[in-house]
Amino acid sequence: MLRPNSPDDPLPYYHKPIIGRIYRARIEQALSLLAPPYESILEIGYGSGLLLPSLCQMGTFVSGVDLQTNPDQLKEPLDKLGIDCTLIRGDIAEQHFSKGSFGLIVAISIFEHITDLNPPLEQIKRLLSPSGHLLVGMPRVDKYMDMAFRGIGYNNINDHHVTNYKQFVRVAEKSFELIRFTHLPKQLPKFCGLYYNMLFEKRKF
């Protein structure tokens, strides 16, 4: 029932025979780091709405912010699924949610697109409740991953992926403590990972 929100939306890849398993596995692995239920959840970059059904099972109140997707586009499919959430089109750094509004903020495949991490992380710090959690998923970002994306027909990925997970962790750890970490495929060493999932807790200072 869901549709891509742009030509770059990866939604079609979830249905491909082989690569689809990897795309689905990264989401399943990310969600496995969580310990629901949560009172309130915010998804940054809800895109085509892929995660919203799962998040609505984990939280009482679910909201989403996305730069591209018009919430009206998702109204019909979410209504059919019985999903009730609040969606906003806009930049997370410009939203005026109350301080400490959310117990969990989710950002899957978002931060690799952002060069200056400080503004969104400062906003996330403000929006999270004390000891609130931040779930982040990021792909490998290097020339080898660029070749892998070319192999599945996604060219010029380096124009979109500008930050790797190590860079993100260095900046995030100023305000958040990394409490859980995993990568895909788990059977390989971390440096061979194709995707990295991380759960952070807001620092108390």
N, C-alpha and C positions, 0 to 999 in steps of 0.2 A: 504493500500500500504506500510505501514511502518512495519519494522521487528525489533525484539529485538536485541540490540547490544551485549548482553552477557546473560549467564544463569540467572544472577541476575536482569536483566532489568525488571521493573514492567509492561511493556507495556501490556502483556496478561491480567493483572488484570483489565484494563480499559474496557474489553469486558465481564467481568463476570456479572451475573444478579444483584446481590445485592452489592457486594464490589465495582463493577465498578462505581456505583453511587457516592460512597464516593471518589474514585480516581478522577473522573471527577469533582466533586464538589470542591475539593481542588484547582484544576487548575482554574476553573471559579471564585472562590473566590479571588484567588491571582490576576488575571487579572483585577478584579473589582476595585482594589485599584489604578490602573493606570489612568493617564489623558493624553491619546495620543492626537495629534501625537508627536512622537519623531524623531529628525533628525537622530540619530544613536543609535543602540541598540546592546548590547553584551549579549549573553547567555552563562553562564558558565555551562558546563555539558549538552550539547544538546542531548546526548544519541541517542535515536531512531528517534529524530526529531519531536517529538509530538507537541512542542510549536512553532516551526518555522513558520507554516502557520499563526498563530495568531499574532506573533511578526512582521511578514512582513506586516501585515495589519496596524500595529501601527507605524512602522518606515520606513523611507526612505532607510536607509542603515542598514542591519542586519548582524552581524557576530556571530560566535559561536566557543567555545573552549571546547574540551572534551578529557579526558585522554585515553579513550578506542576506541571510534568510529572512524573508517576510513571514511573520508568525501566521498570517492568513493562509499561507501555503500549506501549513501543517494542521490546520484546524480540522479539516474533514477526516484525514487518516487517523489523527489522534482521538477524535470523537468516536470513530468506529472501534478503536481499541479500548475505549473507556478510560483514556488518559486525561487527567485534569492537571494542568500546570500553567504557569505564567511565563510567557515568552516575550522577549523584547529584542527589537533590532537595534543594534548600536554597539559602541565601544565600551568594554567593561570599565575602562579607566574614567569614563564620563557618567557612569550610572550613580544614582543617589540613593542606593539602599541604605538602611540604617546601619550604624556601626554594630558589629557583632551579630549580624542577621542570620548567618549560616553556620551550621555545624560541619558541613562538608562542602567543599568546592572542587569540581571536577574539570580538568582541562586535558583532553585526550587529543594528541596531534595538533597542538596549538603553539607551544612555545618555540618549536623549531623554526617558526615563521617570523619570530620577533627578535630584532637586534638589541634594542634597549629593553632589558627585562625589568628594570627598576620600577617604572610607573605601574605596570599591571600587578607586580608583586606587592607594592605598597598598598594598592587598592584591595588586593586579596587579604592582606594582613588586617586591614581595617574592617573588612566584611566578615572575617571569621570570628566566631565566638572564642572565648578563652579555651585553649587546648583543642581548638577545631582542627580539622584535617584537610589537607590539600592533596588530591590524587592527580598525578601527572603521568602522561604517557608520551614518549618521544621516540621517533625512529633513529636509527644510526644515521649520522650525517658525515659522509666523507666520499671520496672518489669511487670507492667500491660500491657504496650504496647507490651512487649515481648510475653506475653501470647496471646494477640490478634493476633499477627503475626503468632504464632504457629497454631492458630485456622484456618487460611487461607492457611496453608501449607508452611509458610516461617519460617524455623527454624533458631535458632542462630542469630537472628537479632541484639543482643547485641554485637556480634563480629563486626558488621558494623556501628551501631549507638553508637557513643561515646560522643556526645555533645548535650545538650538539648537547647531549645530556650532561656531560661533565661541566660545560660552561654554565648550564642552568643550575646545577647543584651548587657550584661555587657562589653564585649570586643568591640563591634561595636560602642557603644556610645562614645568612645574616639574620633572618627573621624566622626561619623554620628549621625544625630538627628532622632529619631523614630517619624514619623509624622502620620502614619496610622497603625492600628493593628486590626486584626480580627482572629477568630478561628472557627474551625469546630468540632461539630455542634454549630451554633450560639445560639441555644435555651438553651444550657447548660452553666453553669458558666465556666469561663476561665480555672479553675483548672481541669475541666473535659474534656478539649479539646483533640481531637485526632490529630489535625493538626493546625499549627499556621502560618499565613501569615502576613508579616511585610513590610512596605515601609519606607525606610530611605532616608534622604536628606543629602548630603555632607555638613559638617560644613564649614563655611566660613573662620575660622581661620586656 
